[in-house]
Amino acid sequence: MPGVSELVRGDPGTAEIRRRRCGRGFRYPGPRDPGRWTWLDGRGHALVLLGRDEEAIRALVNALDANPKNTSPHAFLAAAYALLGRSEEARAALAAYLERRPGSRVSTFRTQSPVPLALTSTAYRQLFARVHEGLRKSGMPE
């Protein structure tokens, strides 16, 4: 998946550029591509890290449309909505996430997957603190 290495190294801007470039090329996941949701999920993740929350919301909603069983977009949506002050939508997205991942907490969110947080760069962990802030604002327990 284009951009993953850049993302976990703490360079979501380059990750987003690679994903956009891929989107213009022949490898773009079309509307019927069964893996389209992974591309959109990763794009939403990178956009939240970049503070481009409105764009992130569009990508994450599309990721859920492409694969309603996917779980992580709900949490990233909760964070993005909360960071924009859209608290009702943030709580709804968080409730959908917690329904699928009961007992989740800010302190343990994504610590082991898709890449263990301890193996990511310091720059990525600093950017990821923004996601934690959004999750707190949405009401996820610490």
Secondary structure, DSSP 4 states (H G I P E B T S, - for coil): -TTHHHHHTT-HHHHHHHHHHHHHSTT---TT-TTHHHHHHHHHHHHHHTT-HHHHHHHHHHHHHH-TT--HHHHHHHHHHHHTT-HHHHHHHHHHHHHHSTT--GGGTTSSSSS-GGGS-HHHHHHHHHHHHHHHHHT---
